[in-house]
Amino acid sequence: MDRCEWAASDLMITYHDEEWGVPLHDDRMLFEFLILEGAQAGLSWNTILNKRQSYRAAFDNFDPVAVSTYGDSKVQSLLADTGIVRNRLKIAAAIGNANAFLKVVEESGSFDRYIWGFVGGSTKNEKRKSMSEIPATTAESDAMSKELKSRGFKFVGSTICYAFMQATGMVNDHKVGCFRHGQV
């Protein structure tokens, strides 16, 4: 079975085969990916996937309302949690992003409606023959990054936004020969 080369470990294969590139429209899951993609900055996605269950436990299953209320004692608890990336800036960003996320939901009705607007509401199906053809950023991820930053989101550079778009199925970057390309 041919799949994208980056799916090398068992965990990455499961993620590739079951999640990556599948159009996602659930606000809580979109918030989860937004926070996890930001946590990945400077690290590998494999590292974040290995910590995903710990993140879910530490961040109240990525409930943006709960995360938006975190204060100093919760931040200290998170900084001591060896199951997550213990970076003060990334933890502060998760809390700030929860507040910004909730404002978007209030204004747009859902984060889903807002974020999918960057690709016109439907998946951009790419026809890449190799992983080397996949860009780190696109005009859409640039626009998303600029808009999110203007709304107070952190750890949402264009590269992070493009990874978010790939993960949540806003763009289908499975290579053409990958068995998942036609499925998603």
C-alpha positions in Angstrom: 0.0 0.0 0.0 1.5 3.4 -1.0 1.2 6.2 1.5 2.9 9.5 2.1 6.5 8.9 3.1 6.4 11.0 6.4 4.1 8.3 7.9 6.9 6.1 9.2 6.1 5.1 12.8 3.1 3.2 13.9 1.6 6.3 15.5 2.2 8.4 12.4 0.8 5.7 10.1 -2.4 5.6 12.2 -2.6 9.4 12.1 -2.0 9.5 8.4 -4.5 6.7 7.6 -7.3 7.9 9.8 -7.0 11.6 10.4 -4.7 13.7 8.3 -6.4 15.5 5.5 -10.0 14.4 6.5 -12.2 17.5 6.4 -12.9 18.5 10.0 -15.8 20.7 11.0 -16.1 20.2 14.7 -15.2 23.4 16.6 -13.6 21.6 19.6 -11.4 19.5 17.3 -10.5 22.5 15.3 -9.4 24.2 18.5 -7.4 21.1 19.5 -5.5 21.1 16.2 -4.9 24.9 16.4 -3.3 24.4 19.8 -1.4 21.3 18.9 0.0 22.8 15.7 1.2 25.8 17.7 2.8 23.5 20.3 4.6 21.7 17.4 6.6 24.9 16.5 10.3 23.9 16.6 9.4 20.2 17.2 8.3 17.2 15.3 4.7 16.3 14.8 5.6 12.8 16.1 6.6 14.4 19.4 3.2 16.2 19.6 1.2 13.0 18.7 3.0 11.1 21.4 1.9 13.8 23.9 -1.6 14.2 22.5 -3.4 12.3 25.2 -1.5 14.1 27.9 -2.5 17.4 26.2 -6.1 16.4 26.2 -6.0 15.6 29.9 -4.0 18.8 30.8 -6.2 21.1 28.7 -9.7 19.9 29.7 -10.1 18.0 26.4 -9.4 21.2 24.6 -12.7 22.9 25.7 -12.0 26.5 24.7 -14.3 27.8 27.4 -12.4 26.0 30.1 -9.0 26.9 28.7 -9.9 30.6 28.4 -10.4 30.7 32.2 -6.9 29.3 33.1 -5.1 31.5 35.7 -1.7 31.5 37.3 -2.1 28.3 39.3 -3.2 26.3 36.3 -0.3 27.7 34.3 2.1 26.6 37.0 0.5 23.1 36.9 0.9 23.0 33.1 4.5 24.1 33.4 5.1 21.1 35.8 3.3 18.6 33.5 6.0 16.4 31.9 3.3 15.0 29.5 3.1 18.2 27.5 5.6 20.7 26.0 6.4 22.8 29.0 7.0 26.1 27.2 5.6 29.2 29.0 4.9 31.1 25.7 3.1 28.1 24.2 0.9 27.6 27.2 0.1 31.4 27.4 -0.7 31.2 23.6 -3.1 28.3 24.2 -5.0 30.4 26.8 -5.0 33.5 24.7 -6.0 31.6 21.7 -8.9 30.1 23.6 -10.2 33.7 24.2 -9.6 34.7 20.6 -11.3 31.5 19.4 -14.4 32.3 21.5 -14.6 35.8 20.1 -14.5 34.4 16.6 -17.3 31.9 17.5 -19.4 34.7 18.9 -18.9 36.8 15.8 -19.2 34.1 13.2 -21.5 31.5 14.8 -18.8 28.9 14.7 -15.0 28.7 14.2 -15.7 26.1 11.5 -17.6 28.7 9.3 -14.9 31.3 9.9 -11.8 29.2 9.3 -13.1 27.3 6.3 -13.7 30.6 4.6 -10.0 30.8 3.9 -10.5 28.0 1.3 -13.9 29.0 0.1 -15.7 26.4 2.3 -14.4 23.3 0.6 -11.2 21.2 0.5 -8.5 22.3 -2.0 -7.6 19.0 -3.7 -3.9 19.2 -4.7 -2.3 16.8 -7.2 1.2 16.5 -5.8 3.2 13.6 -7.1 5.9 13.8 -4.4 6.3 15.2 -0.9 8.9 17.6 -2.2 6.2 19.4 -4.2 4.3 20.4 -1.0 4.9 24.0 -0.1 5.5 25.2 3.5 3.0 28.1 3.0 0.5 29.2 0.5 -1.4 32.5 -0.2 -4.3 31.0 1.8 -2.1 30.2 4.8 -0.5 33.6 4.6 -4.0 35.3 4.7 -5.1 33.0 7.5 -2.0 33.8 9.6 -2.3 37.5 9.1 -6.0 37.5 10.0 -5.5 35.3 13.1 -2.7 37.4 14.3 -4.8 40.5 13.9 -7.4 38.9 16.2 -4.8 38.2 18.9 -3.9 34.6 18.1 -0.3 33.5 18.8 1.8 30.7 17.3 -0.1 31.0 14.0 2.6 31.8 11.5 1.9 30.9 7.9 3.8 27.5 8.1 1.7 26.5 11.2 -1.5 27.6 9.5 -0.6 25.5 6.4 0.1 22.5 8.6 -3.3 23.2 10.3 -5.0 23.3 6.9 -3.4 20.0 5.9 -4.3 18.3 9.2 -8.0 19.5 9.2 -8.6 18.6 5.5 -8.8 22.2 4.3 -6.2 21.1 1.8 -5.6 17.5 0.5 -1.9 17.2 0.4 -1.7 13.4 0.2 0.4 12.7 -2.8 -1.5 11.4 -5.8 -0.1 7.9 -5.4 -1.1 7.6 -1.7 -4.1 5.4 -1.1 -5.7 8.2 1.0 -5.6 10.9 -1.7 -8.8 9.8 -3.3 -10.4 8.9 -0.1 -10.3 12.3 1.5 
